Amino acid sequence: MRLLAGRWAAVRRDHDSGFSLVEVMVALFSLSLVSIAAASFLVGGVRTTSEQSQKQNATALATQALEAVQAVPVSQVLAGRTQAAVQALLGSVTVGPLVTSDNLLLGNYDPSATAASVPVVPLVMSPAPVIKGITYQVSTAINQCYLSRLLQLCTALPAADAVPVLRATVGLTWGRPSCGRACTYAASVLLDQQANPVFPLSTSRPVIVTAVPDTLTLGAGASTVVISGSNFGLGVALSSSSASIGSLTGLIRTLDGKRVSVTWTPTTSAGVATVALVNPDTGRAEYTPLTVRPGVTNDCLATASNGSGSLDLAVLTNDALGSVGAATATVTLVSGGATVVGGTTLRYSYGGGGSGTGTATASYTVTVNGATSLPATATFKVRNGSCP
């Protein structure tokens, strides 16, 4: 009995002994590893949630900016944008890297805009939106690119099957340590400048880049005009918005469809017109303007008087004005001491406070139907010889 009691006491003491110090330390170490991993996971989850929230805010702001662009008629999206402001925007960190596939030199600003103009589509959203303490810089660039019907890519250079369109690109930046210097987001949309846009593009669309020469002088004879661009199809035809600029005949197309030459004979009248190339499938491109300027000849008027008086020179009598004649012509003084009287006469006053003898000249231009001549010279001789 004593032996059994002793064994029972030993067993009971072993059960009451608990964990050793080593076991406790191992347990604490394991618990700390789990806690650190859980904390790291929790912090990462919070950071990811914050980043996703900021990205969603950027997406919403970009969508808002693009919807604002699309709400404006395509013909007005560039209104108020000066060339200087656009170039400054394109050189910025926010937009510059996003527009490398756009044509950055042509068709992205309003030639009539001044520094005081207010753009219809703001270049930079102001004030900058602030969401949950994060400031977003939102910029909108609108440039021209050429959309390939075959590849469905819009690039900076025209191609045979390409159509010129506008691409509105919205770029956003905002500060966040995980992005390094700044976080970025971008979105874009294509805008068709044609009166009747068609997507996808099933109709050919020729592109006219230049017409050389695009100005002739009435009475100077015929000239060959070379129209350069792309996508001029077989059977392309040429038309003009006004027959007053003369005849356009003898169309010749190059095999690559990039050049068309015509013979331009300005025989009817001075004026301006739009010329169009039309492919057989009705694809159309226009060029404005072709100009026939008045043919103006230098004039001279002499008097034997050496007192005081004036010389009135009807400068249009020896000029080539076309079928409209002097009825719609106006004379503009460029320089010299004469004045314009009655719209078509130059008057030179002599004597009085000035000299009663000598030769004076005045430079002038003549405008007919919106076309302005090269400057001509009117010579006035007061008791100083005769005119040739």
Kinemage of the C-alpha trace (Angstrom):
@kinemage 1
@onewidth
@group {chain A} dominant
@subgroup {mainchain}
@vectorlist {calphas} color= white
{ca met a 1} P 0.000 0.000 0.000
{ca arg a 2} L 2.790 2.419 0.781
{ca leu a 3} L 4.427 1.648 -2.571
{ca leu a 4} L 1.237 2.449 -4.495
{ca ala a 5} L 0.682 5.676 -2.606
{ca gly a 6} L 4.179 6.794 -3.432
{ca arg a 7} L 3.682 6.121 -7.127
{ca trp a 8} L 0.365 8.011 -7.112
{ca ala a 9} L 2.001 11.006 -5.483
{ca ala a 10} L 4.772 11.013 -8.103
{ca val a 11} L 2.308 10.922 -10.957
{ca arg a 12} L 0.261 13.720 -9.403
{ca arg a 13} L 3.384 15.871 -9.033
{ca asp a 14} L 4.268 15.328 -12.742
{ca his a 15} L 0.787 16.481 -13.827
{ca asp a 16} L 1.014 19.674 -11.746
{ca ser a 17} L 4.426 20.670 -13.088
{ca gly a 18} L 2.966 22.943 -16.072
{ca phe a 19} L 5.000 24.391 -19.071
{ca ser a 20} L 8.678 24.929 -18.977
{ca leu a 21} L 10.263 28.334 -19.719
{ca val a 22} L 11.518 27.113 -23.086
{ca glu a 23} L 8.030 26.030 -24.080
{ca val a 24} L 6.595 29.430 -23.104
{ca met a 25} L 9.258 31.303 -25.090
{ca val a 26} L 8.678 29.165 -28.164
{ca ala a 27} L 4.935 29.804 -27.922
{ca leu a 28} L 5.424 33.548 -27.568
{ca phe a 29} L 7.803 33.603 -30.532
{ca ser a 30} L 5.334 31.697 -32.698
{ca leu a 31} L 2.529 34.029 -31.659
{ca ser a 32} L 4.641 37.093 -32.498
{ca leu a 33} L 5.392 35.735 -35.980
{ca val a 34} L 1.704 35.192 -36.628
{ca ser a 35} L 0.871 38.660 -35.292
{ca ile a 36} L 3.514 40.327 -37.453
{ca ala a 37} L 2.240 38.512 -40.541
{ca ala a 38} L -1.337 39.449 -39.726
{ca ala a 39} L -0.396 43.094 -39.145
{ca ser a 40} L 1.555 43.220 -42.402
{ca phe a 41} L -1.402 41.700 -44.241
{ca leu a 42} L -3.754 44.199 -42.603
{ca val a 43} L -1.530 47.194 -43.492
{ca gly a 44} L -1.154 45.942 -47.064
{ca gly a 45} L -4.885 45.512 -47.354
{ca val a 46} L -5.502 49.046 -46.139
{ca arg a 47} L -2.896 50.405 -48.576
{ca thr a 48} L -4.371 48.442 -51.480
{ca thr a 49} L -7.859 49.654 -50.628
{ca ser a 50} L -6.588 53.249 -50.535
{ca glu a 51} L -4.800 52.871 -53.879
{ca gln a 52} L -7.870 51.328 -55.482
{ca ser a 53} L -10.002 54.152 -54.134
{ca gln a 54} L -7.622 56.768 -55.587
{ca lys a 55} L -7.577 54.946 -58.924
{ca gln a 56} L -11.374 54.883 -58.964
{ca asn a 57} L -11.431 58.629 -58.224
{ca ala a 58} L -8.975 59.252 -61.070
{ca thr a 59} L -11.093 57.132 -63.421
{ca ala a 60} L -14.218 59.082 -62.477
{ca leu a 61} L -12.471 62.430 -63.015
{ca ala a 62} L -11.108 61.322 -66.399
{ca thr a 63} L -14.560 60.145 -67.467
{ca gln a 64} L -16.023 63.466 -66.351
{ca ala a 65} L -13.436 65.400 -68.383
{ca leu a 66} L -14.004 63.285 -71.523
{ca glu a 67} L -17.776 63.662 -71.221
{ca ala a 68} L -17.263 67.434 -71.040
{ca val a 69} L -15.309 67.272 -74.315
{ca gln a 70} L -17.935 65.113 -76.017
{ca ala a 71} L -20.690 67.510 -74.937
{ca val a 72} L -19.104 70.252 -77.098
{ca pro a 73} L -19.644 70.308 -80.897
{ca val a 74} L -16.506 68.961 -82.568
{ca ser a 75} L -16.135 72.200 -84.513
{ca gln a 76} L -15.797 74.090 -81.198
{ca val a 77} L -13.558 71.842 -79.070
{ca leu a 78} L -10.414 73.800 -80.012
{ca ala a 79} L -12.010 77.241 -79.648
{ca gly a 80} L -10.076 79.569 -77.351
{ca arg a 81} L -6.925 77.402 -77.248
{ca thr a 82} L -3.863 79.468 -78.133
{ca gln a 83} L -0.849 77.847 -79.764
{ca ala a 84} L 1.414 78.921 -76.871
{ca ala a 85} L -0.891 77.409 -74.243
{ca val a 86} L -1.230 74.147 -76.178
{ca gln a 87} L 2.532 73.780 -76.664
{ca ala a 88} L 3.108 74.438 -72.959
{ca leu a 89} L 0.579 71.728 -72.098
{ca leu a 90} L 2.137 69.240 -74.509
{ca gly a 91} L 5.518 69.857 -72.887
{ca ser a 92} L 4.220 69.108 -69.396
{ca val a 93} L 4.901 65.924 -67.447
{ca thr a 94} L 1.164 65.297 -67.141
{ca val a 95} L 0.399 65.181 -70.869
{ca gly a 96} L 3.669 64.987 -72.813
{ca pro a 97} L 4.258 61.212 -72.504
{ca leu a 98} L 0.630 60.481 -73.473
{ca val a 99} L 0.524 62.143 -76.914
{ca thr a 100} L 3.531 60.712 -78.722
{ca ser a 101} L 1.229 59.182 -81.370
{ca asp a 102} L -0.461 62.508 -82.175
{ca asn a 103} L 0.370 65.232 -84.687
{ca leu a 104} L 1.568 67.970 -82.307
{ca leu a 105} L 2.188 70.703 -84.890
{ca leu a 106} L -1.081 71.135 -86.796
{ca gly a 107} L -4.774 71.261 -86.057
{ca asn a 108} L -4.617 71.412 -82.248
{ca tyr a 109} L -5.223 75.090 -81.500
{ca asp a 110} L -7.455 78.023 -82.440
{ca pro a 111} L -5.603 80.422 -84.790
{ca ser a 112} L -7.942 83.268 -83.810
{ca ala a 113} L -7.490 82.815 -80.065
{ca thr a 114} L -5.598 85.398 -78.001
{ca ala a 115} L -4.126 85.390 -74.522
{ca ala a 116} L -7.438 86.775 -73.260
{ca ser a 117} L -9.493 83.964 -74.835
{ca val a 118} L -11.255 81.435 -72.601
{ca pro a 119} L -10.995 77.880 -73.987
{ca val a 120} L -14.315 76.110 -74.481
{ca val a 121} L -12.631 72.938 -73.203
{ca pro a 122} L -10.247 73.889 -70.344
{ca leu a 123} L -6.662 72.771 -70.817
{ca val a 124} L -6.304 72.277 -67.056
{ca met a 125} L -9.198 71.665 -64.650
{ca ser a 126} L -9.378 74.558 -62.227
{ca pro a 127} L -9.593 74.490 -59.307
{ca ala a 128} L -7.852 71.150 -59.044
{ca pro a 129} L -10.263 68.600 -57.501
{ca val a 130} L -9.454 67.396 -53.978
{ca ile a 131} L -10.912 64.059 -52.801
{ca lys a 132} L -10.199 62.745 -49.289
{ca gly a 133} L -7.206 65.040 -48.973
{ca ile a 134} L -5.673 63.974 -52.319
{ca thr a 135} L -5.249 66.699 -54.979
{ca tyr a 136} L -5.663 65.554 -58.587
{ca gln a 137} L -4.171 67.539 -61.478
{ca val a 138} L -6.389 67.040 -64.546
{ca ser a 139} L -5.260 68.168 -68.025
{ca thr a 140} L -6.983 67.755 -71.392
{ca ala a 141} L -5.062 67.722 -74.694
{ca ile a 142} L -6.830 67.671 -78.077
{ca asn a 143} L -4.616 66.799 -81.043
{ca gln a 144} L -5.018 65.493 -84.561
{ca cys a 145} L -4.128 61.939 -85.521
{ca tyr a 146} L -4.758 59.744 -88.567
{ca leu a 147} L -6.996 56.714 -88.054
{ca ser a 148} L -6.148 53.735 -90.250
{ca arg a 149} L -9.210 51.860 -91.500
{ca leu a 150} L -7.150 48.685 -91.891
{ca leu a 151} L -5.176 48.686 -88.640
{ca gln a 152} L -7.658 50.719 -86.548
{ca leu a 153} L -4.709 52.659 -85.116
{ca cys a 154} L -4.486 56.446 -84.891
{ca thr a 155} L -0.971 57.732 -85.577
{ca ala a 156} L 0.834 61.027 -86.114
{ca leu a 157} L 1.463 60.485 -89.835
{ca pro a 158} L -1.104 60.204 -92.660
{ca ala a 159} L -1.420 56.918 -94.501
{ca ala a 160} L -3.177 55.836 -97.680
{ca asp a 161} L -6.212 54.483 -95.808
{ca ala a 162} L -6.116 56.950 -92.896
{ca val a 163} L -8.736 59.495 -91.859
{ca pro a 164} L -7.862 62.664 -89.923
{ca val a 165} L -9.648 62.761 -86.567
{ca leu a 166} L -9.153 64.510 -83.240
{ca arg a 167} L -8.006 62.621 -80.146
{ca ala a 168} L -8.921 64.065 -76.756
{ca thr a 169} L -6.528 62.798 -74.090
{ca val a 170} L -7.106 63.387 -70.381
{ca gly a 171} L -4.070 62.977 -68.120
{ca leu a 172} L -4.179 62.929 -64.305
{ca thr a 173} L -1.448 63.011 -61.690
{ca trp a 174} L -1.654 62.860 -57.919
{ca gly a 175} L 0.826 62.368 -55.082
{ca arg a 176} L 1.288 59.038 -53.303
{ca pro a 177} L 4.510 57.677 -51.745
{ca ser a 178} L 4.087 54.211 -53.275
{ca cys a 179} L 4.129 55.735 -56.782
{ca gly a 180} L 7.411 57.478 -56.178
{ca arg a 181} L 7.215 60.944 -57.685
{ca ala a 182} L 3.501 60.869 -58.659
{ca cys a 183} L 0.732 58.507 -59.696
{ca thr a 184} L -0.719 58.837 -63.185
{ca tyr a 185} L -3.831 57.853 -65.079
{ca ala a 186} L -4.927 58.584 -68.651
{ca ala a 187} L -7.945 58.098 -70.901
{ca ser a 188} L -8.738 59.200 -74.447
{ca val a 189} L -11.501 59.327 -77.038
{ca leu a 190} L -11.559 59.938 -80.809
{ca leu a 191} L -13.644 62.754 -82.273
{ca asp a 192} L -14.615 62.732 -85.958
{ca gln a 193} L -14.444 66.216 -87.498
{ca gln a 194} L -16.526 65.299 -90.538
{ca ala a 195} L -20.114 66.482 -90.876
{ca asn a 196} L -21.393 62.896 -90.976
{ca pro a 197} L -19.010 60.725 -88.933
{ca val a 198} L -19.080 57.007 -89.637
{ca phe a 199} L -17.514 54.360 -87.361
{ca pro a 200} L -16.270 51.949 -88.431
{ca leu a 201} L -15.034 53.764 -91.489
{ca ser a 202} L -16.417 52.028 -94.571
{ca thr a 203} L -16.016 55.004 -96.935
{ca ser a 204} L -12.631 56.157 -98.165
{ca arg a 205} L -11.588 59.563 -96.926
{ca pro a 206} L -8.912 61.374 -98.945
{ca val a 207} L -6.673 63.843 -97.102
{ca ile a 208} L -5.402 67.087 -98.685
{ca val a 209} L -2.285 68.480 -97.030
{ca thr a 210} L -1.090 71.144 -99.492
{ca ala a 211} L -1.951 72.707 -102.841
{ca val a 212} L 0.999 74.381 -104.573
{ca pro a 213} L 0.531 77.029 -105.774
{ca asp a 214} L -2.723 77.966 -104.069
{ca thr a 215} L -2.673 81.601 -105.269
{ca leu a 216} L -2.547 82.933 -108.847
{ca thr a 217} L -2.756 86.419 -110.314
{ca leu a 218} L -5.578 87.240 -112.709
{ca gly a 219} L -4.256 87.717 -116.226
{ca ala a 220} L -0.979 85.897 -115.555
{ca gly a 221} L -1.959 82.746 -117.455
{ca ala a 222} L -2.423 79.091 -116.529
{ca ser a 223} L -0.421 77.171 -113.965
{ca thr a 224} L -0.128 73.541 -112.870
{ca val a 225} L -1.341 73.011 -109.316
{ca val a 226} L -0.048 69.977 -107.390
{ca ile a 227} L -2.359 68.781 -104.620
{ca ser a 228} L -0.577 66.533 -102.128
{ca gly a 229} L -2.030 64.281 -99.452
{ca ser a 230} L -3.195 60.676 -99.349
{ca asn a 231} L -5.930 58.229 -100.312
{ca phe a 232} L -6.779 59.770 -103.687
{ca gly a 233} L -8.568 56.830 -105.328
{ca leu a 234} L -8.793 55.733 -108.937
{ca gly a 235} L -11.381 57.893 -110.654
{ca val a 236} L -11.034 60.745 -108.146
{ca ala a 237} L -12.753 63.908 -109.366
{ca leu a 238} L -12.166 67.559 -108.567
{ca ser a 239} L -14.733 70.255 -107.893
{ca ser a 240} L -14.673 73.902 -106.846
{ca ser a 241} L -17.109 75.908 -104.747
{ca ser a 242} L -16.900 78.813 -107.180
{ca ala a 243} L -16.446 78.943 -110.937
{ca ser a 244} L -15.252 82.533 -110.589
{ca ile a 245} L -11.690 81.430 -109.893
{ca gly a 246} L -11.414 79.958 -113.380
{ca ser a 247} L -11.195 76.425 -114.737
{ca leu a 248} L -9.499 73.364 -113.217
{ca thr a 249} L -8.832 70.768 -115.917
{ca gly a 250} L -6.597 67.856 -116.892
{ca leu a 251} L -6.535 65.963 -113.593
{ca ile a 252} L -3.639 63.522 -113.300
{ca arg a 253} L -3.300 61.147 -110.304
{ca thr a 254} L -0.053 59.492 -109.228
{ca leu a 255} L -0.042 55.703 -108.818
{ca asp a 256} L 0.473 55.879 -105.054
{ca gly a 257} L -2.646 58.028 -104.648
{ca lys a 258} L -0.735 60.765 -102.829
{ca arg a 259} L -0.676 63.522 -105.467
{ca val a 260} L -3.058 65.009 -107.989
{ca ser a 261} L -2.117 67.682 -110.523
{ca val a 262} L -4.518 69.930 -112.433
{ca thr a 263} L -4.208 72.830 -114.837
{ca trp a 264} L -5.610 75.994 -113.307
{ca thr a 265} L -6.548 78.803 -115.665
{ca pro a 266} L -7.797 81.902 -113.800
{ca thr a 267} L -9.793 83.590 -116.550
{ca thr a 268} L -13.093 84.677 -115.010
{ca ser a 269} L -12.617 86.876 -111.961
{ca ala a 270} L -10.614 87.494 -108.837
{ca gly a 271} L -11.871 85.717 -105.721
{ca val a 272} L -11.454 82.750 -103.381
{ca ala a 273} L -12.907 79.248 -103.491
{ca thr a 274} L -12.793 75.849 -101.806
{ca val a 275} L -11.584 72.947 -103.914
{ca ala a 276} L -12.602 69.344 -103.213
{ca leu a 277} L -11.355 65.925 -104.302
{ca val a 278} L -14.095 63.273 -104.375
{ca asn a 279} L -13.454 59.545 -104.679
{ca pro a 280} L -15.923 57.302 -106.550
{ca asp a 281} L -17.293 55.997 -103.215
{ca thr a 282} L -18.116 59.637 -102.214
{ca gly a 283} L -15.092 59.941 -99.920
{ca arg a 284} L -14.327 63.668 -99.950
{ca ala a 285} L -11.537 66.053 -98.903
{ca glu a 286} L -11.555 69.849 -99.108
{ca tyr a 287} L -8.865 72.518 -99.307
{ca thr a 288} L -9.462 76.200 -98.548
{ca pro a 289} L -8.756 78.553 -100.154
{ca leu a 290} L -7.632 78.677 -103.731
{ca thr a 291} L -7.184 82.375 -104.451
{ca val a 292} L -7.147 84.374 -107.683
{ca arg a 293} L -5.884 87.815 -106.778
{ca pro a 294} L -6.421 90.912 -108.917
{ca gly a 295} L -3.727 91.756 -111.420
{ca val a 296} L -2.639 95.268 -110.463
{ca thr a 297} L -0.294 97.492 -112.524
{ca asn a 298} L 1.761 100.434 -111.250
{ca asp a 299} L 0.221 103.871 -111.980
{ca cys a 300} L 1.512 107.375 -112.579
{ca leu a 301} L -0.039 110.867 -112.784
{ca ala a 302} L 1.766 114.153 -113.488
{ca thr a 303} L 0.866 117.831 -113.459
{ca ala a 304} L 2.679 120.906 -114.732
{ca ser a 305} L 1.328 123.038 -111.905
{ca asn a 306} L 3.673 124.178 -109.156
{ca gly a 307} L 1.157 125.823 -106.899
{ca ser a 308} L -1.244 124.110 -104.540
{ca gly a 309} L -3.721 121.468 -105.519
{ca ser a 310} L -4.318 117.734 -105.662
{ca leu a 311} L -3.951 114.848 -108.086
{ca asp a 312} L -6.695 112.205 -108.260
{ca leu a 313} L -5.491 108.916 -109.711
{ca ala a 314} L -8.084 106.295 -110.695
{ca val a 315} L -5.826 103.322 -110.081
{ca leu a 316} L -8.180 100.593 -111.376
{ca thr a 317} L -8.298 101.673 -115.007
{ca asn a 318} L -5.306 99.562 -116.056
{ca asp a 319} L -5.818 96.602 -113.700
{ca ala a 320} L -7.082 93.046 -114.368
{ca leu a 321} L -10.140 92.682 -112.154
{ca gly a 322} L -12.110 90.103 -114.100
{ca ser a 323} L -15.783 90.106 -114.953
{ca val a 324} L -16.852 92.091 -111.873
{ca gly a 325} L -14.710 95.070 -112.904
{ca ala a 326} L -14.436 97.951 -110.476
{ca ala a 327} L -17.960 97.447 -109.124
{ca thr a 328} L -16.856 95.414 -106.110
{ca ala a 329} L -13.187 96.470 -105.945
{ca thr a 330} L -11.739 98.458 -103.054
{ca val a 331} L -8.376 100.193 -102.770
{ca thr a 332} L -6.353 100.125 -99.541
{ca leu a 333} L -3.401 102.445 -98.913
{ca val a 334} L -0.351 100.566 -97.654
{ca ser a 335} L 2.084 103.459 -97.335
{ca gly a 336} L 2.779 106.941 -98.711
{ca gly a 337} L 1.238 110.386 -98.485
{ca ala a 338} L -1.891 109.813 -100.570
{ca thr a 339} L -5.426 109.219 -99.355
{ca val a 340} L -8.173 106.957 -100.701
{ca val a 341} L -11.192 108.808 -102.088
{ca gly a 342} L -14.411 107.063 -103.076
{ca gly a 343} L -12.960 103.622 -102.445
{ca thr a 344} L -11.046 103.404 -105.726
{ca thr a 345} L -9.152 106.682 -106.200
{ca leu a 346} L -5.851 107.817 -104.709
{ca arg a 347} L -5.582 111.544 -104.027
{ca tyr a 348} L -2.251 113.312 -103.553
{ca ser a 349} L -2.326 116.881 -102.255
{ca tyr a 350} L 0.635 119.151 -103.033
{ca gly a 351} L 1.656 122.677 -102.212
{ca gly a 352} L 0.442 124.431 -99.091
{ca gly a 353} L 2.554 123.292 -96.166
{ca gly a 354} L 4.683 121.083 -98.387
{ca ser a 355} L 6.736 121.460 -101.499
{ca gly a 356} L 5.074 122.575 -104.718
{ca thr a 357} L 7.327 120.450 -106.895
{ca gly a 358} L 8.808 116.949 -106.814
{ca thr a 359} L 7.819 113.288 -107.023
{ca ala a 360} L 5.824 111.320 -104.449
{ca thr a 361} L 4.834 107.659 -104.331
{ca ala a 362} L 2.173 105.632 -102.546
{ca ser a 363} L 1.812 101.862 -102.181
{ca tyr a 364} L -1.639 100.301 -102.386
{ca thr a 365} L -3.511 97.023 -102.793
{ca val a 366} L -6.798 96.154 -104.502
{ca thr a 367} L -9.324 93.679 -103.056
{ca val a 368} L -12.001 91.937 -105.130
{ca asn a 369} L -14.344 89.246 -103.782
{ca gly a 370} L -12.126 88.708 -100.741
{ca ala a 371} L -8.905 88.325 -102.763
{ca thr a 372} L -6.203 90.966 -102.281
{ca ser a 373} L -3.574 91.868 -104.855
{ca leu a 374} L 0.143 92.226 -104.402
{ca pro a 375} L 1.135 95.825 -103.535
{ca ala a 376} L 1.411 98.255 -106.459
{ca thr a 377} L 2.960 101.733 -106.640
{ca ala a 378} L 1.276 104.977 -107.602
{ca thr a 379} L 3.642 107.805 -108.633
{ca phe a 380} L 2.666 111.483 -108.487
{ca lys a 381} L 4.811 114.055 -110.324
{ca val a 382} L 4.353 117.753 -109.633
{ca arg a 383} L 6.213 119.924 -112.175
{ca asn a 384} L 8.866 117.243 -112.321
{ca gly a 385} L 8.618 115.630 -115.737
{ca ser a 386} L 5.928 113.452 -117.225
{ca cys a 387} L 4.705 109.895 -116.782
{ca pro a 388} L 5.863 107.271 -119.252
